[in-house]
Amino acid sequence: MAFPSSHFHPLEGRTILQVVPELEAGGAERTTVDIAEGLVHAGARALVATEGGRLVGELQTKGGVWIPFPAATKNPFSMVVNVRKLARICHQERVFLVHARSRAPAWVGLGAARSLNIPFVTTYHGSYSGRSSVKVLYNSVMARGDAVIANSNYTGELIRSVYPQAGERIRVIHRGTDFGLFSPQAIAPERIEALRKAWAVAPHERVVLLAARLTGWKGQRVLIEAAAKLRDAGLGDVAYILAGDPQGRDSYVKELDGLIEARKLKGVVRRVGHCTDMPAAFLAASVVTVPSTEPEAFGRSAVEAQAMGTPVVVSDLGAVPETVLSPPAVQPHERTGWRVPAGDADALAEALGAALSLGASARIALGSRARAHVERHFSLERMVSGTLDVYSALLEGRFTHRTS
């Protein structure tokens, strides 16, 4: 990640504490490390209170400080004790600001920050659905920050609709992507060949990739139905790759396997498990699809695939449409991908067919537009800069709507 040249930053010498349940490989955790690195480059101290996880080593390598803390607990009594523990840490470390990225630790962070009269920030990394009054109250902590960061316009509007009192404190900062990692020039051919071999993709086959955990709303069933329609229309030599862990959803895996069998797509649609080399996976694909049937809070896969110059086909709901330019919202020559109605296998098949039929020149032109589009709006530098600007605004008193 490239950072601005070293000059005085308003946060220089300040200590910022982020709190997150664990530092595993999710979106909130990845962003925590990215912001910590940005803080270090700005001359600040970056503390992260968390139980641990696979990203702790990277955090420390990049100059962040791990504070072992039982942040994942949802036990009310433990959370009350944790408020005092976190307040003590903040006092001892002279913390200027607390930034929470999940609901249970946010209640702890809110209590600690208010007891010390220091700013409190939250980030919505998801939509946090809740129908009961108890769940709405529990979720409301994410709208109680002195600044409330939404990771998309969709998420920002969702917060406003449920918690209108947060309106003036909401700042939309889109999730950032490291375009140094997600760059076609950074991928050695051997990485692509290794994936195609692991996926048993023949040299003449093209790949349609759906990279998401195996859960119903991610749209694997819709893609299987679309694959059957394309096969029936005469489209061959395509492998449909479902890359993602089942995470214990054995019944859903059986359902998918049964649907593949019923549609006579065995060997055409393939479950390949979790993929650890997503830059190479997106470059290996002829098309990447995000056919979610419920709203995504952001849509990282669509951004990363566009960064690799790969055509994308996404569901037209949630935040994903914010990342993909498609008619009628733009002119055809401005297209960076396709948007289709969620759950519509016919529309998905049509868009996949259109993407697969692109000629070489049209595909290169679309890929160049897509790369320029995501670089302009969804860079890691933009996300880090926006977040640090929020911190600085709180330092300088430009946020005045303190909540209780």
Stockholm file with secondary structure:
# STOCKHOLM 1.0

chainA/1-404         MAFPSSHFHPLEGRTILQVVPELEAGGAERTTVDIAEGLVHAGARALVATEGGRLVGELQTKGGVWIPFPAATKNPFSMVVNVRKLARICHQERVFLVHARSRAPAWVGLGAARSLNIPFVTTYHGSYSGRSSVKVLYNSVMARGDAVIANSNYTGELIRSVYPQAGERIRVIHRGTDFGLFSPQAIAPERIEALRKAWAVAPHERVVLLAARLTGWKGQRVLIEAAAKLRDAGLGDVAYILAGDPQGRDSYVKELDGLIEARKLKGVVRRVGHCTDMPAAFLAASVVTVPSTEPEAFGRSAVEAQAMGTPVVVSDLGAVPETVLSPPAVQPHERTGWRVPAGDADALAEALGAALSLGASARIALGSRARAHVERHFSLERMVSGTLDVYSALLEGRFTHRTS
#=GR chainA/1-404 SS CCCCCSCCCTTTTCEEEEECSCCSSSHHHHHHHHHHHHHHHTTCEEEEEESCCTTHHHHHHTTCEEEECCTTCCCHHHHHHHHHHHHHHHHHHTEEEEEECSHHHHHHHHHHHHHHTCCEEEEECSCCCCCSHHHHHHHGGGGCSSEEEESSHHHHHHHHHHCGGGGGGEEECCCCBCTTTSCGGGCCHHHHHHHHHHTTCCTTCEEEEEESCSCGGGCHHHHHHHHHHHHHTTCCSEEEEEESCCTTCHHHHHHHHHHHHHTTCBTTEEEEECCSCHHHHHHHCSEEEECCSSCCSSCHHHHHHHHTTCCEEEESSTTGGGTCCCTTSSCGGGCCSEEECTTCHHHHHHHHHHHHTCCHHHHHHHHHHHHHHHHHHSBHHHHHHHHHHHHHHHHTTCCCCCCC
#=GC SS_cons         CCCCCSCCCTTTTCEEEEECSCCSSSHHHHHHHHHHHHHHHTTCEEEEEESCCTTHHHHHHTTCEEEECCTTCCCHHHHHHHHHHHHHHHHHHTEEEEEECSHHHHHHHHHHHHHHTCCEEEEECSCCCCCSHHHHHHHGGGGCSSEEEESSHHHHHHHHHHCGGGGGGEEECCCCBCTTTSCGGGCCHHHHHHHHHHTTCCTTCEEEEEESCSCGGGCHHHHHHHHHHHHHTTCCSEEEEEESCCTTCHHHHHHHHHHHHHTTCBTTEEEEECCSCHHHHHHHCSEEEECCSSCCSSCHHHHHHHHTTCCEEEESSTTGGGTCCCTTSSCGGGCCSEEECTTCHHHHHHHHHHHHTCCHHHHHHHHHHHHHHHHHHSBHHHHHHHHHHHHHHHHTTCCCCCCC
//
